Amino acid sequence: MNDGPAIRVAGLSFKYAGGVQALQEICFDVAAGEAVGVIGPNGAGKSTLFLCLAGVLPIAAGVATVAGLDPVRQRRLLPTKVGLVFQNSDEQLFAATVGDDVAFGPLNLRLPAAEVRNRVAEALAKVGLVGFESRVPHHLSGGEKRRTALAGVLAMRPEVLLLDEPSMFLDPRGRKELLQLLRSLGGTQLIASHDLDFILDRCSRVLLLDRGRLIADGPTATVLSDAALVEAHGLEVPYRLRR
Ligand code: ADP
């Protein structure tokens, strides 16, 4: 375990090859065990931030540390500590069966076969997919695909979870179950979402991004009840917080 913040981002900027400046001078820390929401309109830079923290996009300016690791220089170690669940589960799932998909990460760690089997069973149990090992990922419902993708990440027992739009495409029951699951998992969670009610239920703190800049960083209820602030950045105050 590292003793510093679970996530440290300082002066992080990212520009796509096409010239879009997707992140500009972003700074924030997340303490171990915190669940923090990342909100903002389409194109704000939420996914880009996650891809930088997960070592998928190379950070050219500024620094980031996730679970004590540098996502660029220590990229190979990252999957054991940091799990990214993509917005689109179809981009994440690739194996012929659910069991093979969830086993992929642990197999890459060259863990003994019995340990791999344990981890797959444990991860599938956590997401409520016991008995799904031989199912075909592409024949699953949207919610089941999302759970399978999460199980693949959980099988690595990461300290930090990066969840991009986790409640998208879930029906109300699936959404409620996901909320309970994320609460029970603990660890450090960064959750990007347009589902502000979900963020309000899960995250005590929120980061508001717009056009690549960090606009606000504060308690979720305080930020989300500021109508002038959220409306200026293309969002709406959740019903529960309207006065
Ligand atoms: P969000 O997740 O908040 O919707 P993104 O991080 O996806 O925002 O996008 C931030 C900005 O970067 C947007 O202007 C988007 O068009 C641009 N962008 C995203 N992905 C790419 C890419 N692969 N190539 C070029 N520009 C991109």
Residues whose N, C-alpha, C, O or C-beta is under 5 A from the ligand:
A	BS01	ADP	Y16 G18 V20 A22 P41 N42 G43 A44 G45 K46 S47 T48
